[in-house]
Amino acid sequence: MLLVLALMIPAIPATFAQDQVELVLGSWRVDDVAQMEEIIAAFEEEHPNISVTFDPTNPPDYNATLQSQFETGNAPDLMYLRSYATSLALYEAGYIADLSDLEGIDNFDPQALAPWQTPDGVSYGVPMIAVSHGVYYNKSLFEELGIAVPETWEDMLAAAQTLQDNGYDGFANASGDTWTIAEIVFMNIAPTFIGGYEGRQAYLSGERCFNDEHTVAAFQGIADLAPYFPADQNALTYYDSQQIFLMGEAGMWLGGSWDIPVFESEAPDFEWGVFAVPAPEGQDEEYVTFHYDAGIGMNANTEHPEEAREFLTWVTQPEFATLLGNQLPGFYPLSKDTPELTNPHAAEFLALNEGRGVDVRWAWEKLMDGDPSAYNLMQDNSIAILNGEMTPQEAADSLQEGLAQWFAPAQSCGS
């Protein structure tokens, strides 16, 4: 009888059991679980033998967590890679794989590949996401107070003054979460004052010193904005500042395109628009910080390199780009052919690039490789200006002196 029952039970094909592979994709984007699961489902439908689990880590902890995972042999098969120095260090330590021969890697322009390449051109990450920066504004408040969308830096400050005169904060930004001052305030406005990509390269080559008139002007921009931030801005978190804007207590907010889904979900009836950081009067060129933010790499010691590479090849394709651009509005795929974006806010943000210079955040390329890093100096000095503890010239001098401790071009600049 037992033999008969055994014969009646259908056998599981050995090939299915052997071929089914589970991959883990690490990330710092805890807000994107549902959307990434939708995107991954499209891959899994086409590749039924591979399942991918999206496993994000709290953003401030991601770098340290990933480093620890690699050191203990518990790193995911695939992982989001920050651009430039942080991920380059992982490659140089032997933790992530060379992807130079990955099928589809040529679907990206050289400037998109560069943040995940070694100086001699080895690709160790597939470009995935860019994010934009700009100035959100409350359409209803602007209309109520007769404020036009600013065309110059001076217009923007005048708008902030009008808002303040009528009982509103000009800007909702705050420094309680210090990174926001570095990434969505200082490095949002800086390209306008230093001259975008060309100006940034002049600092990296040593043509300019980091306390020249352009850097002083960028820090002066922080001083210009300071009177229009909330009175208790140093005690307010990122979330607090978002809520101040969404509740109509401030007319503007310096922010990034990644907050589009947050604003749309938390306040679907709130009417807002976005404009590029305007140039000072008399300056024709305007710039947008369009930052190459995330790539995807492969664990050099994954047990499933073939399947991991299959997933990464899929990431290089138009199908993935379309899914990403529309499942995650405000996160822009980096492939050569930009898909049509169905979200109007995402399209509005992307349109800021038209007719303007674009560049990554100032500190990212080469300036976070030593101690003190440009990131920390730009962040801390901007906060000191906001709190009335430092002048723009002092902030620029501090940046120059700090970088000159280790960055060779800063040691010989201007000569």
C-alpha positions as CSV (number, residue, x, y, z in Angstrom):
1,M,0.0,0.0,0.0
2,L,2.8,2.5,0.9
3,L,4.5,1.6,-2.4
4,V,1.3,2.4,-4.3
5,L,0.8,5.8,-2.6
6,A,4.4,6.7,-3.3
7,L,3.9,5.9,-6.9
8,M,0.8,8.2,-7.0
9,I,2.6,11.3,-5.7
10,P,4.0,13.2,-8.7
11,A,7.7,13.8,-8.6
12,I,9.1,17.3,-8.4
13,P,11.4,17.8,-11.4
14,A,15.0,17.8,-10.1
15,T,15.9,20.7,-12.5
16,F,13.3,23.0,-10.9
17,A,14.6,22.4,-7.4
18,Q,18.2,22.9,-8.6
19,D,17.6,25.9,-10.7
20,Q,15.4,28.0,-8.4
21,V,17.6,30.8,-7.1
22,E,16.9,33.5,-4.5
23,L,18.8,36.8,-4.6
24,V,18.8,39.6,-2.1
25,L,19.0,43.2,-3.2
26,G,20.2,45.6,-0.5
27,S,19.3,49.3,-0.5
28,W,19.0,52.5,1.6
29,R,15.5,53.3,0.2
30,V,13.2,52.1,2.9
31,D,10.3,54.2,1.4
32,D,10.3,52.2,-1.8
33,V,9.5,48.7,-0.8
34,A,6.1,48.5,-2.5
35,Q,7.3,50.1,-5.7
36,M,10.4,48.0,-5.9
37,E,8.4,44.9,-5.4
38,E,6.3,45.9,-8.4
39,I,9.4,46.4,-10.5
40,I,11.0,43.2,-9.4
41,A,7.8,41.3,-10.1
42,A,8.2,42.2,-13.8
43,F,11.7,40.6,-13.7
44,E,10.5,37.5,-11.9
45,E,7.7,37.0,-14.4
46,E,10.3,36.9,-17.2
47,H,12.7,34.8,-15.1
48,P,10.6,32.3,-13.1
49,N,13.7,30.5,-11.8
50,I,15.0,33.7,-10.0
51,S,13.4,35.5,-7.1
52,V,14.7,38.8,-5.8
53,T,14.0,40.1,-2.3
54,F,14.3,43.8,-1.8
55,D,15.9,44.3,1.7
56,P,16.5,48.0,2.5
57,T,18.3,49.5,5.5
58,N,17.7,52.7,7.3
59,P,19.5,55.3,5.2
60,P,21.9,56.8,7.8
61,D,23.0,53.3,8.7
62,Y,23.4,51.9,5.2
63,N,27.1,52.5,4.6
64,A,28.2,51.0,7.9
65,T,25.7,48.1,7.7
66,L,26.9,47.2,4.2
67,Q,30.5,47.4,5.2
68,S,29.9,45.1,8.2
69,Q,28.0,42.7,6.1
70,F,30.9,42.4,3.7
71,E,33.4,42.0,6.5
72,T,31.3,39.2,8.1
73,G,30.4,37.5,4.8
74,N,26.7,38.2,5.0
75,A,26.4,40.9,2.3
76,P,23.5,40.6,-0.1
77,D,24.0,39.3,-3.7
78,L,23.1,42.7,-5.1
79,M,23.2,46.1,-3.5
80,Y,22.6,49.8,-4.2
81,L,25.8,51.7,-4.6
82,R,26.3,55.3,-3.7
83,S,28.2,57.2,-6.3
84,Y,31.9,58.0,-6.3
85,A,34.2,57.4,-3.3
86,T,32.0,55.2,-1.0
87,S,31.5,52.5,-3.6
88,L,34.9,52.8,-5.1
89,A,36.3,51.9,-1.7
90,L,34.2,48.7,-1.7
91,Y,35.4,47.7,-5.1
92,E,39.1,48.4,-4.2
93,A,38.6,46.2,-1.1
94,G,37.5,43.3,-3.4
95,Y,33.9,43.2,-2.1
96,I,32.1,44.1,-5.4
97,A,32.5,42.6,-8.8
98,D,33.9,44.0,-12.1
99,L,30.9,44.5,-14.4
100,S,32.8,46.0,-17.4
101,D,31.8,43.1,-19.6
102,L,28.1,43.0,-18.5
103,E,25.7,42.8,-21.4
104,G,23.9,46.1,-21.7
105,I,26.4,48.2,-19.8
106,D,26.9,50.2,-23.0
107,N,23.3,51.5,-22.8
108,F,24.6,54.3,-20.6
109,D,26.5,57.4,-21.6
110,P,30.1,57.8,-20.2
111,Q,29.0,60.6,-17.8
112,A,26.4,58.2,-16.3
113,L,28.9,55.4,-16.0
114,A,31.7,57.5,-14.4
115,P,30.4,57.6,-10.8
116,W,30.6,53.8,-10.7
117,Q,34.0,53.4,-12.4
118,T,37.6,53.3,-11.4
119,P,40.0,56.0,-12.6
120,D,41.1,53.6,-15.4
121,G,37.5,52.8,-16.5
122,V,36.5,49.6,-14.8
123,S,32.8,49.6,-14.2
124,Y,31.7,48.1,-10.9
125,G,28.1,49.4,-10.8
126,V,25.1,49.7,-13.2
127,P,23.9,53.3,-13.2
128,M,20.3,53.3,-11.8
129,I,19.0,56.5,-10.4
130,A,19.5,60.2,-10.7
131,V,17.6,62.7,-8.5
132,S,17.0,66.4,-9.2
133,H,17.0,69.4,-6.9
134,G,15.1,72.6,-6.9
135,V,12.7,74.9,-5.0
136,Y,9.2,73.7,-4.2
137,Y,6.6,76.5,-3.8
138,N,3.0,76.7,-2.5
139,K,0.9,77.7,-5.5
140,S,-2.0,78.9,-3.4
141,L,0.1,81.1,-1.2
142,F,1.9,82.6,-4.2
143,E,-1.4,83.4,-5.8
144,E,-2.9,84.7,-2.6
145,L,0.0,87.1,-2.0
146,G,0.5,88.0,-5.6
147,I,4.0,86.4,-5.8
148,A,5.3,85.5,-9.2
149,V,7.6,82.5,-9.7
150,P,11.1,84.1,-9.1
151,E,13.3,84.7,-12.1
152,T,16.3,85.9,-10.2
153,W,17.9,85.2,-6.8
154,E,16.8,88.6,-5.7
155,D,13.2,87.8,-6.7
156,M,13.3,84.7,-4.6
157,L,14.5,86.6,-1.5
158,A,11.8,89.2,-2.1
159,A,9.2,86.5,-2.3
160,A,10.5,85.1,1.0
161,Q,10.2,88.6,2.5
162,T,6.7,89.0,1.3
163,L,5.8,85.6,2.8
164,Q,7.4,86.5,6.1
165,D,5.7,89.9,6.2
166,N,2.4,88.0,6.0
167,G,3.0,85.6,8.8
168,Y,4.6,82.7,6.9
169,D,8.1,81.3,6.8
170,G,9.8,82.0,3.5
171,F,11.4,78.5,3.5
172,A,10.5,75.4,5.5
173,N,14.0,74.1,5.7
174,A,15.7,73.2,9.0
175,S,19.0,71.9,10.2
176,G,17.8,69.4,12.9
177,D,18.8,66.6,10.4
178,T,22.1,68.1,9.4
179,W,22.5,66.2,6.1
180,T,19.6,68.2,4.6
181,I,21.6,71.4,4.9
182,A,24.4,69.8,3.0
183,E,22.4,68.0,0.3
184,I,19.2,69.9,-0.4
185,V,20.3,73.4,0.6
186,F,24.0,74.2,0.1
187,M,24.6,71.7,-2.7
188,N,21.3,72.7,-4.3
189,I,22.3,76.4,-4.6
190,A,26.1,76.0,-5.0
191,P,26.2,75.3,-8.7
192,T,24.5,78.7,-9.4
193,F,27.4,80.5,-7.6
194,I,30.4,78.4,-8.6
195,G,29.5,77.9,-12.3
196,G,28.2,74.3,-12.4
197,Y,30.3,71.5,-13.8
198,E,33.1,73.7,-15.2
199,G,33.4,75.7,-12.0
200,R,33.5,72.5,-9.9
201,Q,36.2,71.0,-12.1
202,A,38.3,74.2,-11.6
203,Y,38.4,73.4,-7.9
204,L,39.3,69.7,-8.5
205,S,42.1,70.7,-10.8
206,G,43.6,73.3,-8.5
207,E,42.8,76.2,-10.8
208,R,40.6,77.7,-8.0
209,C,41.1,77.7,-4.3
210,F,38.1,76.7,-2.1
211,N,37.9,80.2,-0.5
212,D,37.7,82.2,-3.7
213,E,34.9,84.7,-4.4
214,H,32.7,82.0,-6.0
215,T,32.7,79.8,-2.8
216,V,32.2,82.9,-0.6
217,A,29.2,83.7,-2.8
218,A,27.8,80.2,-2.3
219,F,28.1,80.5,1.4
220,Q,26.6,84.0,1.2
221,G,23.6,82.4,-0.4
222,I,23.1,80.5,2.9
223,A,23.4,83.8,4.8
224,D,20.8,85.3,2.4
225,L,18.3,82.4,3.1
226,A,18.9,82.2,6.9
227,P,16.4,85.0,7.9
228,Y,13.6,83.2,6.2
229,F,14.0,79.8,7.8
230,P,11.7,78.9,10.7
231,A,12.8,80.5,14.0
232,D,13.5,77.2,15.6
233,Q,15.0,75.6,12.5
234,N,18.0,74.1,14.4
235,A,15.6,71.9,16.4
236,L,13.4,70.8,13.5
237,T,13.9,67.5,11.6
238,Y,13.6,66.8,7.9
239,Y,10.1,65.4,8.5
240,D,9.2,68.5,10.5
241,S,10.3,70.8,7.6
242,Q,8.2,68.8,5.1
243,Q,5.1,69.1,7.3
244,I,5.7,72.9,7.7
245,F,5.6,73.2,3.9
246,L,2.7,70.8,3.4
247,M,0.6,72.5,6.1
248,G,1.0,75.8,4.3
249,E,3.1,77.4,7.1
250,A,5.9,78.2,4.6
251,G,5.8,79.3,1.0
252,M,8.9,77.5,-0.3
253,W,11.1,74.5,0.4
254,L,14.5,73.7,-1.0
255,G,14.2,70.0,-1.8
256,G,14.8,67.1,-4.0
257,S,12.7,65.2,-6.5
258,W,12.7,62.1,-4.3
259,D,10.1,63.7,-2.1
260,I,7.5,63.8,-4.9
261,P,5.9,60.5,-3.8
262,V,5.9,61.7,-0.1
263,F,4.1,64.9,-0.9
264,E,1.6,63.3,-3.2
265,S,0.7,60.6,-0.7
266,E,0.6,62.8,2.4
267,A,-1.2,65.8,0.9
268,P,-2.8,64.7,-2.4
269,D,-4.9,67.9,-2.7
270,F,-2.0,70.3,-1.9
271,E,-1.1,72.3,-5.0
272,W,2.6,72.9,-5.4
273,G,5.1,73.5,-8.2
274,V,8.9,73.6,-8.5
275,F,11.4,76.1,-10.0
276,A,15.1,76.0,-10.5
277,V,17.4,77.9,-8.1
278,P,17.5,81.3,-9.9
279,A,20.7,83.1,-10.8
280,P,21.6,86.5,-9.3
281,E,20.7,89.5,-11.4
282,G,23.1,90.0,-14.3
283,Q,24.1,86.3,-14.5
284,D,22.7,84.6,-17.6
285,E,23.6,81.0,-16.7
286,E,21.5,78.9,-14.4
287,Y,22.3,75.5,-13.0
288,V,20.4,72.5,-11.6
289,T,21.9,69.9,-9.3
290,F,21.0,66.7,-11.1
291,H,22.8,64.1,-9.0
292,Y,23.8,60.6,-10.0
293,D,22.7,59.0,-6.8
294,A,22.4,55.2,-7.0
295,G,23.8,52.3,-9.0
296,I,23.6,48.6,-8.4
297,G,26.6,46.3,-7.8
298,M,27.1,42.6,-7.4
299,N,28.7,40.9,-4.4
300,A,32.0,39.5,-5.7
301,N,31.4,36.4,-3.6
302,T,27.8,35.8,-4.4
303,E,26.9,32.1,-4.7
304,H,24.8,33.0,-7.8
305,P,26.8,35.2,-10.1
306,E,25.1,34.1,-13.3
307,E,21.6,35.0,-12.0
308,A,22.8,38.2,-10.4
309,R,24.3,39.3,-13.7
310,E,21.1,38.3,-15.4
311,F,19.2,40.7,-13.1
312,L,21.7,43.5,-13.7
313,T,21.4,43.1,-17.5
314,W,17.7,43.5,-17.1
315,V,18.3,46.7,-15.2
316,T,20.1,48.1,-18.3
317,Q,17.1,47.6,-20.5
318,P,14.3,50.0,-21.5
319,E,11.6,48.0,-19.7
320,F,13.3,48.6,-16.3
321,A,13.9,52.3,-17.1
322,T,10.2,52.8,-17.9
323,L,9.1,50.9,-14.7
324,L,11.5,52.9,-12.5
325,G,10.6,56.3,-13.9
326,N,6.9,55.7,-13.4
327,Q,6.8,53.6,-10.3
328,L,9.1,55.9,-8.5
329,P,8.3,59.5,-9.7
330,G,11.2,61.8,-9.0
331,F,13.8,59.0,-9.5
332,Y,15.2,59.2,-13.0
333,P,16.6,56.3,-14.9
334,L,20.1,56.9,-16.3
335,S,19.9,54.9,-19.5
336,K,20.5,56.8,-22.8
337,D,16.9,56.8,-23.8
338,T,14.8,58.5,-21.1
339,P,11.3,57.0,-21.0
340,E,8.1,59.1,-21.1
341,L,7.1,60.0,-17.6
342,T,3.4,59.9,-16.7
343,N,3.7,61.7,-13.4
344,P,3.3,65.5,-14.1
345,H,5.4,66.5,-11.0
346,A,8.2,64.2,-12.1
347,A,8.1,65.6,-15.6
348,E,8.1,69.2,-14.2
349,F,11.1,68.5,-12.1
350,L,13.0,66.9,-15.0
351,A,12.1,69.9,-17.3
352,L,14.2,72.1,-15.0
353,N,17.3,70.7,-16.8
354,E,16.2,72.2,-20.1
355,G,18.3,75.2,-21.1
356,R,20.4,75.0,-17.8
357,G,23.7,73.5,-16.9
358,V,23.5,70.3,-14.8
359,D,25.9,68.8,-12.4
360,V,26.2,66.4,-9.4
361,R,26.5,67.6,-5.8
362,W,29.7,69.5,-5.3
363,A,31.3,67.3,-2.6
364,W,30.8,63.9,-4.2
365,E,33.6,63.6,-6.7
366,K,37.0,63.3,-5.0
367,L,36.2,65.6,-2.1
368,M,35.0,62.9,0.4
369,D,38.1,60.8,0.1
370,G,39.9,62.3,3.0
371,D,39.4,63.9,6.5
372,P,38.0,66.4,7.0
373,S,35.7,65.8,4.0
374,A,34.2,68.6,1.9
375,Y,30.8,67.2,2.7
376,N,31.2,67.7,6.5
377,L,32.9,71.1,6.0
378,M,30.1,72.3,3.7
379,Q,27.4,71.0,6.0
380,D,28.9,72.2,9.3
381,N,29.9,75.6,8.0
382,S,26.5,76.2,6.4
383,I,24.8,75.3,9.7
384,A,27.2,77.7,11.5
385,I,26.1,80.4,9.1
386,L,22.5,79.7,9.7
387,N,23.1,79.9,13.5
388,G,25.0,83.2,13.2
389,E,28.3,81.5,14.3
390,M,30.3,82.0,11.1
391,T,30.5,84.5,8.2
392,P,30.5,83.3,4.6
393,Q,34.2,84.3,4.3
394,E,35.1,82.3,7.4
395,A,33.1,79.3,6.1
396,A,35.1,79.4,2.8
397,D,38.4,79.8,4.6
398,S,37.6,76.8,6.8
399,L,36.7,74.8,3.7
400,Q,40.0,75.7,2.0
401,E,42.1,75.0,5.2
402,G,40.4,71.7,5.9
403,L,40.8,70.3,2.3
404,A,44.4,71.6,2.1
405,Q,45.2,69.1,4.9
406,W,44.9,66.2,2.4
407,F,43.6,67.2,-1.1
408,A,46.7,68.0,-3.2
409,P,44.9,70.5,-5.6
410,A,43.9,72.6,-2.6
411,Q,47.5,72.7,-1.4
412,S,48.8,74.2,-4.6
413,C,45.7,76.0,-5.9
414,G,45.8,79.3,-7.6
415,S,49.5,79.1,-8.4
